[in-house]
Amino acid sequence: MALDGIRMPDGCYADGTWELSVLVTDLNRDVTLRVTGEVHIGGVMLKLVEKLDVKKDWSDHALWWEKKRTWLLKTHWTLDKYGIQADAKLQFTPQHKLLRLQLPNMKYVKVKVNFSDRVFKAVSDICKTFNIRHPEELSLLKKPRDPTKKKKKKLDDQSEDEALELEGPLITPGSGTDVLYIGPLKGSIYSSPGLYSKTMTPTYDAHDGSPLSPTSAWFGDSALSEGNPGILAVSQPITSPEILAKMFKPQALLDKAKINQGWLDSSRSLMEQYVKENEALLLRFKYYSFFDLNPKYDAVRINQLYEQARWAIILEEIECTEEETMMFAALQYHINKLSIMTSENHLNNSDKDVDEVDAALSDLEITLEGGKTSTILGDITSIPELADYIKVFKPKKLTLKGYKQYWCTFKDTSISCYKSKEESSGTPAHQMNLRGCEVTPDVNISGQKFNIKLLIPVAEGMNEIWLRCDNEKQYAHWMAACRLASKGKTMADSSYNLEVQNILSFLKMQHLNPDPQLIPEQITTDINPECLVSPRYLKKYKNKQEKGCKKQMPGFIRDLITARILEAHQNVAQMSLIEAKMRFIQAWQSLPEFGITHFIARFQGGKKEDLIGIAYNRLIRMDANTGDAIKTWRFSNMKQWNVNWEIKMVTVEFADEVRLSFICTEVDCKVVHEFIGGYIFLSTRAKDQNESLDEEMFYKLTSGWV
């Protein structure tokens, strides 16, 4: 009598085999296999395909263990090594699945992503498809929910998303299963060769960001070579204030911190993090450290970065003054106009025009430290100094004292204050070292206010000092020196003069046109101010104008804002399309709140919740209500950091035996750990390096367990 068919009480058969249940998701069919623990994963899949007897390409399929949330990708491992027994329920499912991806420009596309790859690798593949260099700067984020609104039905959410759908066919690389397949939410899927190349041959016109001819080099026979090949590099204006009104806007710093709860773990796959097929995720620039932005190669990257900056301002994720708001609105209006004209006029642009723009943009490349020109010969040997009369103020509670004028000298990274110029050879009345300080601008062009706010680290916290300059030129030089000194650099650094010019350019764009009559009336009809400035500013401007006049004519406030935008537009009207986007990005980088990612945290020894802010070069402890910096720690002084995974505490050790410990109260501490490690990883980049990413180094710095 054969014993192989006799089943034992433990579920195994007498011959040592047991039944393994596998769900084939494509067929929605359960299949039972007779296996032993010594069978390897590859053998299980082979048995499964043979038993199915369905003619199909199964090469993209793999086994997924739902209970353990694990992909069984090591096909040479046995079932015993994975710990799989008869009670396990496996799925045989495609690794590449559709994902609804919201780009930084708020438009949705459908992407076929490898759900078994780590998120870092998946994002790299997405960026490779979209022709975005330096994918390490981006990541995937779960969509935040507006806490002020009631839960909506899925149909309502989908209808809002469809209003932001990209029009027309998108890029569709089709060279195997390891690339992404891109298509619109509705319509056909086209195929073409991959876009990305490791060579540094210019691929975009530096004047307007359009692909250089012939487009068939990238897009083959797809519809893109005849239609709009640069759709991802073209800014699409907001056409409906109603759409803008429905979008989530953080009302306080705590709301901004809660958005950051949604960042996915870069060291784990999408499936491991409960991401489902057709789920909507956000592709965003995660790290505010934009390396080697170059108009010749980065038209898509620059446009998507511009879009993320634009939406951050419109959705009130970052604060702006009234003059800055008008400047950003004017740049948006200018970019919208040129984007429409680009497709019509691109073929008529002469090579001379492009060469002139190339030269003008050579000083606009944004690097890790804020930008360097291509003609720099190196840092100068003698360290420049600043010396001038500056008004100094030390704000304290219950003080009525105002600014006091001093003769100030700026040497290396320190400012020395003397009562007069004649006493500058003696002992200074005050002296402050700006290394590691926080530098914040406080400027009002129309009010001729040019203040520099300094938060200087001391043993017990931060000392607050305000500097008031007399004019723009003085402000630009002192502000540039302060910013470099905060990083431990002097005015001998090659970036100093460029920093001065960037500040002056930023101020110039905020000037009001002294002669409003120069504004042509015929272009006022194509401005939609409700889509160029934030709702908060619209409300503030309306209240401000209505104080002295109770009854306003319909459209009066709208016309006032339109006039202001057109006034500001005169300062940027001569810019090319790419230059305007680059200026927008640089102006965004100049805002005081730029580049700080907030998390709610409880510090060791603290009695209340504060915020921990993470920037590309420092950690900041902040007041949760006001956003004021309490203490700053520079990465340059950091010795090491680690995480106690049991109590979810992050500990950072700095030089001079300074130790910082905090617990993240509303986010996994892995997210914070990854931000710190990610910025350290980005700081190691150099232009002379090979373009390939050192993925293993990234995982060592960010995963916490590799």
C-alpha positions as CSV (number, residue, x, y, z in Angstrom):
1,M,0.0,0.0,0.0
2,A,1.4,3.4,-1.1
3,L,1.8,5.8,1.8
4,D,2.5,9.0,-0.2
5,G,-1.2,9.9,-0.3
6,I,-1.8,9.4,3.5
7,R,-2.1,12.8,5.3
8,M,-0.8,13.1,8.8
9,P,-2.4,15.1,11.6
10,D,0.1,18.0,11.2
11,G,-1.0,18.5,7.6
12,C,2.0,16.8,6.0
13,Y,1.8,13.6,3.9
14,A,3.6,10.4,4.8
15,D,6.2,11.0,2.2
16,G,7.2,14.3,3.8
17,T,5.4,16.6,1.4
18,W,2.8,19.1,2.3
19,E,0.3,21.4,0.5
20,L,1.2,25.0,-0.3
21,S,-1.6,27.3,-1.3
22,V,-0.8,30.0,-3.9
23,L,-3.1,32.7,-5.2
24,V,-2.4,33.6,-8.9
25,T,-3.6,37.2,-8.8
26,D,-3.8,37.6,-12.6
27,L,-6.3,34.7,-12.8
28,N,-7.8,35.1,-9.4
29,R,-7.3,31.4,-9.0
30,D,-6.0,29.4,-6.0
31,V,-3.6,26.7,-6.8
32,T,-2.4,24.0,-4.4
33,L,1.1,22.5,-4.8
34,R,2.6,19.4,-3.2
35,V,6.1,20.5,-1.9
36,T,8.7,19.9,0.7
37,G,10.7,22.4,2.8
38,E,13.7,21.7,0.7
39,V,12.2,23.0,-2.5
40,H,13.7,26.3,-3.6
41,I,11.5,29.3,-4.6
42,G,12.5,29.0,-8.2
43,G,11.3,25.4,-8.2
44,V,7.9,26.4,-6.6
45,M,7.3,28.9,-9.4
46,L,8.2,26.4,-12.1
47,K,5.8,23.8,-10.6
48,L,3.1,26.5,-10.4
49,V,3.5,27.6,-14.0
50,E,3.5,24.0,-15.2
51,K,0.3,23.2,-13.3
52,L,-1.4,26.4,-14.6
53,D,-0.7,25.4,-18.2
54,V,-1.5,28.9,-19.4
55,K,0.5,30.3,-22.3
56,K,1.7,33.6,-20.9
57,D,4.9,35.5,-20.1
58,W,5.3,34.9,-16.4
59,S,8.8,36.5,-16.3
60,D,7.7,39.5,-14.3
61,H,5.9,37.5,-11.7
62,A,7.2,36.7,-8.2
63,L,5.9,35.2,-4.9
64,W,4.6,37.5,-2.3
65,W,4.0,36.4,1.4
66,E,1.2,38.6,2.5
67,K,1.3,37.7,6.2
68,K,5.0,38.6,6.6
69,R,4.8,41.4,4.0
70,T,7.8,39.9,2.2
71,W,8.8,39.4,-1.4
72,L,10.4,35.9,-2.0
73,L,12.9,37.2,-4.5
74,K,15.9,34.9,-3.6
75,T,14.9,32.1,-5.9
76,H,17.8,29.9,-4.7
77,W,16.5,30.0,-1.1
78,T,14.4,27.0,0.1
79,L,11.0,27.2,1.7
80,D,12.6,26.1,5.0
81,K,15.1,29.0,4.8
82,Y,12.2,31.5,4.4
83,G,10.3,29.8,7.2
84,I,7.4,28.9,5.0
85,Q,5.1,26.1,6.2
86,A,1.7,24.6,5.2
87,D,-0.3,27.4,6.8
88,A,1.4,30.1,4.6
89,K,-0.7,31.8,2.0
90,L,1.4,33.0,-0.9
91,Q,0.5,35.1,-4.0
92,F,2.0,34.8,-7.4
93,T,1.7,38.3,-8.7
94,P,3.4,40.8,-11.2
95,Q,6.2,42.8,-9.7
96,H,5.4,45.8,-12.0
97,K,2.0,47.3,-11.1
98,L,0.2,50.5,-12.0
99,L,0.6,53.5,-9.7
100,R,-1.2,56.8,-9.9
101,L,1.6,59.3,-9.5
102,Q,1.1,63.0,-8.8
103,L,4.0,65.0,-10.2
104,P,5.3,68.2,-8.5
105,N,3.2,70.2,-11.0
106,M,0.1,68.5,-9.4
107,K,-0.8,66.6,-12.5
108,Y,-1.5,62.9,-12.4
109,V,0.0,60.2,-14.6
110,K,-0.2,56.4,-14.5
111,V,3.1,54.7,-14.0
112,K,4.0,51.0,-14.0
113,V,6.4,50.6,-11.1
114,N,8.3,47.7,-9.7
115,F,6.5,47.1,-6.4
116,S,9.3,44.7,-5.3
117,D,12.1,47.2,-5.6
118,R,13.1,49.4,-2.8
119,V,11.5,52.8,-3.0
120,F,14.9,54.5,-3.7
121,K,15.4,52.3,-6.7
122,A,11.8,52.7,-7.9
123,V,12.2,56.5,-7.7
124,S,15.4,56.3,-9.7
125,D,13.7,54.3,-12.4
126,I,10.8,56.8,-12.5
127,C,13.2,59.7,-12.8
128,K,15.2,57.9,-15.5
129,T,12.0,57.6,-17.5
130,F,11.1,61.2,-17.0
131,N,14.7,62.3,-17.9
132,I,15.2,63.8,-14.4
133,R,18.8,63.8,-13.3
134,H,19.8,63.3,-9.6
135,P,16.8,61.2,-8.6
136,E,18.3,60.9,-5.1
137,E,16.7,64.3,-4.4
138,L,13.2,63.0,-4.8
139,S,11.0,60.4,-3.1
140,L,7.4,59.3,-2.8
141,L,4.9,60.7,-0.3
142,K,1.5,59.5,0.7
143,K,-1.2,62.0,0.0
144,P,-2.0,64.2,3.1
145,R,-5.6,64.5,4.2
146,D,-7.1,67.9,5.0
147,P,-8.1,67.6,8.7
148,T,-10.5,70.5,8.4
149,K,-12.8,68.6,6.0
150,K,-15.0,65.6,6.5
151,K,-13.9,62.3,4.9
152,K,-15.0,62.3,1.3
153,K,-16.0,59.4,-0.9
154,K,-13.4,57.9,-3.2
155,L,-15.5,59.1,-6.2
156,D,-15.2,62.7,-5.0
157,D,-11.4,62.4,-4.6
158,Q,-11.1,60.9,-8.0
159,S,-13.1,63.6,-9.6
160,E,-10.8,66.2,-8.1
161,D,-7.7,64.3,-9.3
162,E,-9.1,64.0,-12.8
163,A,-9.3,67.7,-13.0
164,L,-5.5,67.8,-12.6
165,E,-4.9,65.0,-15.1
166,L,-2.1,65.5,-17.7
167,E,-3.5,65.9,-21.2
168,G,-2.2,63.9,-24.1
169,P,0.1,60.8,-24.4
170,L,3.2,60.7,-22.2
171,I,6.6,59.1,-22.6
172,T,6.4,55.3,-22.7
173,P,9.8,53.6,-22.7
174,G,9.3,50.0,-23.8
175,S,12.5,48.1,-23.7
176,G,11.8,45.2,-21.3
177,T,10.2,44.7,-18.0
178,D,12.8,46.6,-15.9
179,V,11.6,50.0,-17.2
180,L,8.5,51.9,-16.3
181,Y,5.5,52.2,-18.6
182,I,4.0,55.6,-18.6
183,G,0.6,56.5,-19.9
184,P,-2.3,58.9,-19.3
185,L,-5.2,58.0,-17.0
186,K,-7.3,57.5,-20.1
187,G,-6.3,56.6,-23.6
188,S,-3.6,54.5,-25.4
189,I,-0.1,53.6,-24.3
190,Y,2.6,54.4,-26.8
191,S,6.1,53.0,-26.9
192,S,9.5,54.6,-27.5
193,P,13.1,54.2,-26.6
194,G,14.4,55.3,-23.2
195,L,15.0,59.0,-22.6
196,Y,17.9,58.9,-20.3
197,S,21.6,59.0,-21.3
198,K,24.7,59.0,-19.1
199,T,26.5,61.2,-21.7
200,M,26.4,64.9,-21.1
201,T,25.3,65.8,-24.6
202,P,22.9,68.8,-24.4
203,T,19.4,67.5,-24.8
204,Y,17.4,70.8,-24.3
205,D,17.5,74.3,-25.7
206,A,18.8,76.5,-22.9
207,H,16.6,79.3,-24.1
208,D,13.1,77.7,-23.6
209,G,13.7,74.2,-22.4
210,S,12.5,72.5,-25.6
211,P,14.2,69.3,-26.8
212,L,16.9,69.8,-29.4
213,S,16.2,68.4,-32.9
214,P,15.7,65.7,-34.0
215,T,13.1,64.7,-31.4
216,S,13.0,61.2,-33.0
217,A,16.4,60.5,-31.3
218,W,14.4,60.1,-28.1
219,F,10.8,59.6,-29.0
220,G,11.1,57.3,-32.0
221,D,7.8,56.9,-33.9
222,S,5.6,57.8,-31.0
223,A,3.0,60.6,-31.1
224,L,5.3,62.6,-29.0
225,S,7.8,63.3,-31.9
226,E,5.0,65.0,-33.7
227,G,3.1,66.6,-30.9
228,N,4.4,68.0,-27.6
229,P,7.6,66.1,-26.7
230,G,8.4,68.4,-23.8
231,I,5.2,68.1,-21.9
232,L,6.9,67.5,-18.6
233,A,9.2,70.4,-19.2
234,V,6.3,72.8,-19.9
235,S,4.5,74.7,-17.2
236,Q,0.8,74.4,-17.3
237,P,-1.0,77.4,-15.6
238,I,-3.8,77.0,-13.1
239,T,-7.0,77.7,-14.9
240,S,-9.6,77.4,-12.2
241,P,-9.7,79.1,-8.8
242,E,-12.2,76.5,-7.8
243,I,-9.6,73.7,-8.0
244,L,-7.2,75.7,-6.0
245,A,-9.9,76.3,-3.3
246,K,-10.4,72.6,-2.8
247,M,-6.7,71.8,-2.3
248,F,-5.2,71.2,1.2
249,K,-3.4,74.2,2.7
250,P,-1.6,73.9,6.0
251,Q,-2.9,76.4,8.5
252,A,-0.1,76.2,11.0
253,L,3.4,74.7,11.5
254,L,1.9,71.6,13.0
255,D,-0.1,71.0,9.8
256,K,3.2,71.2,7.8
257,A,4.8,68.7,10.2
258,K,1.9,66.3,9.7
259,I,2.4,66.3,6.0
260,N,5.8,64.9,6.5
261,Q,4.4,61.8,8.2
262,G,3.7,60.4,4.8
263,W,7.2,60.0,3.4
264,L,7.8,56.3,2.4
265,D,10.7,54.3,3.7
266,S,13.3,54.4,0.9
267,S,14.8,51.1,2.0
268,R,11.6,49.1,1.7
269,S,9.4,48.2,-1.3
270,L,6.0,49.7,-2.0
271,M,4.2,46.4,-1.2
272,E,6.0,46.2,2.2
273,Q,4.5,49.6,3.0
274,Y,0.9,48.7,2.2
275,V,0.9,50.6,-1.1
276,K,-1.8,49.0,-3.4
277,E,-2.1,48.9,-7.1
278,N,-3.6,52.1,-8.6
279,E,-3.0,54.0,-5.3
280,A,-2.2,57.7,-5.6
281,L,1.3,58.7,-4.4
282,L,3.1,62.0,-4.6
283,L,6.4,62.4,-6.3
284,R,8.2,65.3,-4.7
285,F,11.7,66.8,-4.2
286,K,12.3,65.5,-0.7
287,Y,15.8,67.0,-0.1
288,Y,16.2,70.7,-0.6
289,S,19.7,70.3,-1.9
290,F,19.6,70.7,-5.7
291,F,22.9,69.7,-7.3
292,D,24.1,71.0,-10.6
293,L,20.9,72.4,-12.1
294,N,21.8,72.9,-15.8
295,P,19.4,74.3,-18.4
296,K,21.0,72.2,-21.1
297,Y,20.2,68.9,-19.6
298,D,17.6,69.6,-16.9
299,A,14.5,71.2,-18.6
300,V,12.1,68.6,-17.0
301,R,13.9,68.8,-13.6
302,I,13.9,72.6,-13.6
303,N,10.3,72.8,-14.6
304,Q,9.1,70.3,-12.0
305,L,11.2,72.0,-9.3
306,Y,9.7,75.4,-10.4
307,E,6.3,73.8,-10.1
308,Q,6.9,72.5,-6.6
309,A,8.2,75.9,-5.5
310,R,5.1,77.6,-7.2
311,W,2.6,75.4,-5.4
312,A,4.4,75.7,-2.1
313,I,3.9,79.5,-2.3
314,I,0.3,79.3,-3.6
315,L,-0.8,76.7,-1.1
316,E,0.8,78.8,1.7
317,E,3.4,76.1,2.7
318,I,6.0,78.9,2.9
319,E,5.5,82.5,4.1
320,C,6.1,85.5,1.8
321,T,6.0,89.2,2.2
322,E,3.6,91.3,0.0
323,E,6.4,92.4,-2.3
324,E,7.7,88.8,-2.6
325,T,4.2,87.6,-3.4
326,M,3.9,90.1,-6.2
327,M,7.3,89.2,-7.6
328,F,6.5,85.5,-7.6
329,A,3.1,86.2,-9.2
330,A,4.8,88.3,-11.9
331,L,7.3,85.5,-12.6
332,Q,4.5,83.0,-12.9
333,Y,2.6,85.3,-15.3
334,H,5.7,85.7,-17.4
335,I,6.4,82.0,-17.4
336,N,2.8,81.2,-18.4
337,K,3.0,83.6,-21.3
338,L,6.4,82.3,-22.6
339,S,5.2,78.6,-22.2
340,I,2.4,79.3,-24.6
341,M,4.7,81.0,-27.0
342,T,7.5,78.5,-26.9
343,S,5.9,75.9,-29.1
344,E,5.1,78.5,-31.8
345,N,8.5,80.4,-31.8
346,H,11.0,77.7,-31.0
347,L,11.9,76.9,-34.6
348,N,12.6,80.6,-35.3
349,N,15.2,81.0,-32.6
350,S,18.7,81.6,-33.9
351,D,21.8,79.9,-32.6
352,K,23.1,83.3,-31.6
353,D,20.2,83.8,-29.3
354,V,20.8,80.5,-27.7
355,D,24.5,81.2,-27.2
356,E,23.7,84.5,-25.5
357,V,21.3,82.9,-23.2
358,D,23.9,80.1,-22.5
359,A,26.4,82.8,-21.4
360,A,23.8,84.6,-19.2
361,L,22.7,81.4,-17.6
362,S,26.2,80.2,-16.8
363,D,26.0,82.1,-13.5
364,L,22.6,80.8,-12.7
365,E,23.5,77.1,-12.1
366,I,22.4,76.2,-8.6
367,T,24.7,73.8,-6.7
368,L,24.9,72.4,-3.2
369,E,26.2,75.7,-1.8
370,G,23.9,77.9,-3.8
371,G,25.7,78.3,-7.1
372,K,29.1,78.6,-8.7
373,T,30.1,80.2,-12.0
374,S,31.9,78.2,-14.6
375,T,34.7,80.8,-14.9
376,I,35.8,80.7,-11.3
377,L,39.6,80.3,-10.9
378,G,39.5,79.4,-7.3
379,D,39.2,81.0,-3.9
380,I,41.1,84.3,-3.5
381,T,44.1,84.2,-1.2
382,S,43.5,87.4,0.7
383,I,40.3,87.4,2.8
384,P,38.1,90.5,2.1
385,E,36.7,92.5,4.9
386,L,33.6,94.7,5.4
387,A,33.7,97.9,7.4
388,D,30.8,100.4,7.7
389,Y,28.3,102.0,10.1
390,I,25.6,99.5,10.9
391,K,22.6,99.9,13.3
392,V,22.6,97.0,15.9
393,F,19.7,96.0,18.1
394,K,19.4,93.3,20.8
395,P,15.7,92.5,21.2
396,K,14.8,91.6,24.8
397,K,11.5,91.3,26.7
398,L,10.2,94.6,28.2
399,T,12.9,96.7,26.6
400,L,12.2,100.1,25.0
401,K,15.7,100.5,23.6
402,G,16.0,100.7,19.8
403,Y,18.8,100.4,17.3
404,K,22.2,101.8,18.2
405,Q,24.7,102.7,15.5
406,Y,28.2,101.1,15.6
407,W,31.2,101.0,13.3
408,C,31.2,97.4,12.4
409,T,33.9,95.3,10.8
410,F,33.4,91.9,9.4
411,K,36.5,89.7,9.4
412,D,36.6,86.0,8.7
413,T,33.3,84.8,10.4
414,S,33.1,87.4,13.1
415,I,31.6,90.9,13.4
416,S,33.2,93.4,15.8
417,C,31.2,96.5,16.9
418,Y,33.0,99.8,17.9
419,K,31.4,103.0,19.1
420,S,33.1,104.9,16.3
421,K,35.4,104.4,13.3
422,E,38.2,106.1,15.2
423,E,38.0,103.5,18.0
424,S,38.2,100.5,15.6
425,S,41.9,99.9,16.4
426,G,41.1,99.2,20.0
427,T,38.9,96.7,21.9
428,P,35.4,96.3,20.4
429,A,32.3,97.1,22.4
430,H,30.7,93.8,21.1
431,Q,32.0,90.9,19.1
432,M,30.1,87.9,17.7
433,N,31.1,84.8,15.8
434,L,28.5,83.9,13.2
435,R,29.7,80.3,12.7
436,G,26.6,78.1,13.1
437,C,24.1,80.9,13.4
438,E,20.7,81.3,11.9
439,V,20.5,84.1,9.3
440,T,17.0,85.5,8.4
441,P,16.2,88.4,6.1
442,D,13.6,91.1,7.2
443,V,13.2,93.3,4.1
444,N,10.6,95.7,2.9
445,I,11.6,97.4,-0.3
446,S,8.9,100.1,-0.3
447,G,9.6,100.9,3.3
448,Q,13.3,100.9,2.7
449,K,13.8,98.4,5.5
450,F,16.9,96.1,5.2
451,N,17.3,94.1,8.3
452,I,19.3,91.0,9.0
453,K,18.2,88.8,11.9
454,L,20.9,86.7,13.5
455,L,20.4,83.9,16.0
456,I,23.8,83.1,17.4
457,P,24.4,79.9,19.3
458,V,25.6,80.1,22.9
459,A,25.8,77.6,25.7
460,E,22.4,78.4,27.1
461,G,20.5,78.8,23.8
462,M,20.6,81.4,21.1
463,N,21.4,85.1,21.2
464,E,19.2,87.3,18.9
465,I,20.9,90.2,17.2
466,W,19.4,92.4,14.5
467,L,21.5,94.4,12.0
468,R,19.9,97.3,10.0
469,C,21.5,98.4,6.8
470,D,21.0,101.7,5.1
471,N,20.5,100.6,1.5
472,E,20.3,97.6,-0.8
473,K,24.0,97.5,-1.7
474,Q,25.1,97.5,1.9
475,Y,22.5,94.9,2.8
476,A,23.5,92.6,-0.1
477,H,27.2,92.5,1.0
478,W,26.5,92.1,4.7
479,M,23.8,89.5,4.1
480,A,26.0,87.5,1.8
481,A,28.9,87.6,4.4
482,C,26.5,86.5,7.1
483,R,25.2,83.5,5.2
484,L,28.7,82.3,4.4
485,A,29.9,82.9,7.9
486,S,27.0,80.8,9.2
487,K,28.4,77.9,7.2
488,G,31.9,78.5,8.5
489,K,33.1,80.2,5.3
490,T,34.7,83.6,4.7
491,M,34.3,86.2,2.0
492,A,37.3,84.7,0.3
493,D,35.1,81.9,-0.7
494,S,34.4,81.8,-4.5
495,S,30.6,81.9,-4.0
496,Y,30.6,85.3,-2.1
497,N,30.4,87.6,-5.1
498,L,27.7,85.4,-6.7
499,E,25.7,85.4,-3.5
500,V,25.9,89.3,-3.5
501,Q,24.6,89.4,-7.0
502,N,21.8,86.9,-6.3
503,I,20.6,89.0,-3.4
504,L,20.7,92.2,-5.4
505,S,18.8,90.5,-8.3
506,F,16.2,89.2,-5.8
507,L,15.7,92.7,-4.4
508,K,15.5,94.3,-7.9
509,M,12.7,92.0,-8.9
510,Q,10.6,93.3,-6.0
511,H,10.9,97.0,-7.1
512,L,7.7,98.7,-8.1
513,N,7.5,100.3,-11.5
514,P,7.7,104.1,-11.0
515,D,5.6,104.7,-14.1
516,P,2.5,102.5,-14.1
517,Q,1.5,104.1,-17.4
518,L,4.1,102.0,-19.2
519,I,2.0,98.9,-18.6
520,P,0.1,98.0,-21.7
521,E,-3.6,97.7,-21.1
522,Q,-4.2,95.0,-23.7
523,I,-2.5,92.3,-21.7
524,T,-4.5,92.8,-18.5
525,T,-7.3,90.5,-19.7
526,D,-5.2,87.3,-19.7
527,I,-4.2,87.5,-16.0
528,N,-6.1,85.5,-13.4
529,P,-4.7,86.8,-10.1
530,E,-6.7,84.3,-8.1
531,C,-4.4,81.6,-9.5
532,L,-1.1,83.5,-9.1
533,V,-1.3,84.5,-5.4
534,S,-2.3,82.6,-2.3
535,P,-5.9,82.7,-1.0
536,R,-4.5,84.2,2.3
537,Y,-3.0,87.1,0.5
538,L,-6.1,87.7,-1.5
539,K,-8.1,87.9,1.7
540,K,-5.5,90.1,3.4
541,Y,-5.4,92.5,0.4
542,K,-9.2,92.7,0.2
543,N,-9.5,93.5,3.9
544,K,-6.7,96.1,3.6
545,Q,-8.3,97.9,0.7
546,E,-11.9,97.8,2.2
547,K,-10.9,99.5,5.4
548,G,-11.3,103.0,3.9
549,C,-14.1,102.1,1.5
550,K,-17.1,100.1,2.6
551,K,-18.5,99.5,-0.9
552,Q,-16.3,98.3,-3.7
553,M,-17.3,97.8,-7.3
554,P,-17.3,94.1,-8.5
555,G,-13.8,93.2,-9.6
556,F,-12.2,96.2,-8.1
557,I,-9.9,94.2,-5.8
558,R,-9.1,91.9,-8.6
559,D,-8.1,94.8,-10.8
560,L,-5.9,96.3,-8.1
561,I,-4.0,93.0,-7.7
562,T,-3.7,92.6,-11.5
563,A,-2.2,96.1,-11.7
564,R,0.3,95.2,-8.9
565,I,1.3,92.0,-10.8
566,L,1.8,93.9,-14.0
567,E,3.9,96.5,-12.2
568,A,6.2,93.8,-10.9
569,H,6.2,92.1,-14.3
570,Q,8.2,95.0,-15.7
571,N,11.2,93.8,-13.7
572,V,11.2,90.4,-15.3
573,A,9.7,91.0,-18.7
574,Q,13.0,90.6,-20.5
575,M,13.9,87.2,-19.1
576,S,13.9,84.0,-21.2
577,L,11.7,81.1,-20.1
578,I,14.4,79.0,-18.5
579,E,16.0,82.1,-16.8
580,A,12.6,83.1,-15.3
581,K,12.2,79.6,-13.9
582,M,15.7,79.6,-12.5
583,R,15.1,83.0,-10.9
584,F,11.9,81.8,-9.4
585,I,13.8,78.8,-7.9
586,Q,16.5,81.1,-6.5
587,A,14.0,83.5,-5.1
588,W,12.2,80.6,-3.4
589,Q,15.6,79.5,-1.9
590,S,16.1,83.0,-0.5
591,L,12.9,82.9,1.6
592,P,13.6,82.5,5.3
593,E,11.5,79.3,5.7
594,F,13.0,77.6,2.6
595,G,14.4,74.1,2.9
596,I,13.2,73.2,6.5
597,T,11.3,70.0,6.9
598,H,9.3,70.0,10.2
599,F,8.5,67.1,12.6
600,I,6.7,67.2,15.9
601,A,9.1,66.0,18.6
602,R,9.6,65.8,22.4
603,F,13.1,66.6,23.4
604,Q,14.8,64.8,26.3
605,G,14.3,66.9,29.4
606,G,11.5,69.0,27.8
607,K,8.0,69.3,29.2
608,K,6.2,70.1,26.0
609,E,6.2,69.2,22.3
610,D,8.5,71.3,20.1
611,L,9.4,71.0,16.4
612,I,12.6,69.6,15.0
613,G,13.4,71.2,11.7
614,I,15.8,69.5,9.3
615,A,17.7,71.4,6.6
616,Y,20.5,70.4,4.3
617,N,23.2,71.5,6.8
618,R,21.6,71.7,10.2
619,L,19.0,70.6,12.8
620,I,16.8,73.2,14.4
621,R,14.8,73.0,17.6
622,M,11.8,75.3,17.0
623,D,8.9,76.6,19.0
624,A,5.8,74.7,17.8
625,N,3.5,77.8,18.0
626,T,5.7,80.6,16.6
627,G,8.3,78.7,14.6
628,D,11.1,80.6,16.3
629,A,14.5,78.8,16.5
630,I,15.4,77.8,20.0
631,K,18.7,76.1,19.2
632,T,20.6,75.1,16.0
633,W,23.1,72.3,15.5
634,R,25.2,72.1,12.3
635,F,25.9,68.8,10.5
636,S,29.5,69.9,10.1
637,N,29.9,69.6,13.9
638,M,28.1,66.2,14.1
639,K,30.1,63.2,15.2
640,Q,27.5,60.5,14.9
641,W,23.7,59.8,15.2
642,N,21.8,56.7,16.1
643,V,18.3,55.5,16.8
644,N,17.0,53.4,19.8
645,W,14.4,51.5,17.8
646,E,12.7,50.2,21.0
647,I,11.8,53.6,22.5
648,K,11.9,55.4,19.1
649,M,14.5,57.9,20.2
650,V,16.9,59.7,17.9
651,T,20.2,60.7,19.5
652,V,22.7,63.0,17.7
653,E,26.2,63.6,19.1
654,F,28.2,66.8,18.2
655,A,31.6,68.1,18.9
656,D,32.3,69.6,22.3
657,E,30.4,66.7,23.9
658,V,27.0,68.2,22.9
659,R,24.3,65.5,22.8
660,L,20.8,65.9,21.4
661,S,18.0,63.4,22.0
662,F,14.4,63.5,21.0
663,I,11.4,61.3,20.4
664,C,9.2,61.8,17.3
665,T,5.6,61.8,18.6
666,E,3.6,61.6,15.4
667,V,5.9,60.0,12.8
668,D,8.1,57.0,12.7
669,C,11.6,58.0,13.8
670,K,12.9,56.1,10.7
671,V,11.7,59.1,8.6
672,V,13.8,61.6,10.6
673,H,16.7,59.2,10.6
674,E,16.5,58.9,6.8
675,F,16.4,62.7,6.4
676,I,19.6,63.2,8.4
677,G,21.4,60.3,6.6
678,G,20.0,61.5,3.2
679,Y,21.5,65.0,3.6
680,I,24.8,63.5,4.7
681,F,24.7,61.3,1.6
682,L,23.9,64.3,-0.7
683,S,26.8,66.3,0.8
684,T,29.3,63.8,-0.6
685,R,28.3,64.5,-4.3
686,A,30.8,66.2,-6.6
687,K,30.7,67.2,-10.2
688,D,33.7,65.1,-11.2
689,Q,32.0,61.9,-9.9
690,N,30.5,59.3,-12.1
691,E,26.7,59.8,-12.5
692,S,25.8,56.4,-11.1
693,L,24.5,56.4,-7.6
694,D,26.1,54.6,-4.8
695,E,22.9,52.9,-3.6
696,E,24.6,50.8,-0.9
697,M,26.1,53.9,0.7
698,F,22.7,55.5,0.8
699,Y,21.2,52.5,2.5
700,K,24.0,52.4,5.0
701,L,23.4,56.0,6.0
702,T,19.6,55.9,6.0
703,S,18.2,52.4,6.6
704,G,19.4,51.9,10.2
705,W,19.9,48.2,9.9
706,V,22.0,47.5,6.8
